[in-house]
Amino acid sequence: MSETASGKKHSLVLDHRAKLLLSGVEDVSGFNEEAVSVKTTAGTLIIKGERLHIDKLSLETGEVSVDGKINSMQYIGSDSQRSKLSRLFR
């Protein structure tokens, strides 16, 4: 678990590429069966895969659980990258 500049902790646990548990979540920007965009205290995380499903979402506790086949995860930082990725969810 890492502590960010905001002081909130962010962690990521991937179990057999089938279940992803996240803490330190601030918002879910968009999602479909192939991609999920999650704003965390450590930056925006893009999760790509197949048959993705948000199993649990609690912004009060900052926790998200994603099920499905997870193929890749990437943190992005710039606003220009975020605007390009937002087209995936339209």
N, C-alpha and C positions, 0 to 999 in steps of 0.2 A: 504494500500500500504506500502511495506517495502523497506527500502533502504539497499542495500548490501554493502559489503566492497569496491566494485568497484565504489560506489557512484551512480550507476544506479538503478532506481526504478523498482520493479517487483510487479505485481499484478495479481490476478486470480479471475475471476468472473464466477460462474457457475449458469446458469439459468435453473431451472427445469430439471436438469440432461440431457439436450438436447442441450445446447449451452454453450461453454466455451470460454471466452475471456481472453487472456493473454497479458501482456505487459512485457517488459524487456527480450524479446526473442533474443537470439544470433544466433540460428541455429535450423533447424529441422533435426535431425539425421536419422530418418526413420519413415515410416508410412505405414499402410495398414488399412483394414476395422476394425481390432480388436485392434490395438495398434498404438499409436503415441509417439515418443520420441522427446522431445523438450529441447534443451540446453537453460537455462535461466541464468540470473545474480545471481539467488539464488541456482543454481544446475540443474541437469538434471531431468526433470519431465517426468514420464511415465504415459500416459493416456491409460486406457483399456476400451473397450466397444464393441458395435455392430454398424455396418454400419457407422463407423467414416469417416468423410470427412473434409478436410481442406478447409474451406470456404474462408478465407482471410489469406494471408501471406505477410508481409512486413518486411523484415529484416532491411530496412532503418529506419523505425520507431520503430522496435522491437515489432510488434504486430502480433498475430496469433489468428484466430477464428476457432474453431473446432465444427462441428455439428455431431449429432448422439446420440445414447444412451450411456451415460458415466456411467460406472460401478465403476471405481476406478481411483485414481490418487496417485502417489507415487514419492517423491523426492529420488534420489539415489546419492551416493557420491563417491564410490570408482571405480577405473578403472576396477577392476575385475568384478564388477556387470555390468558395461556398456558393457563389451565384451560378457558376457552371454546374455544380452538382445539384442545385435546386431544380434544374430542368429534368433530372432523372425522375422526379416525383410528380410530374404533371401528367 
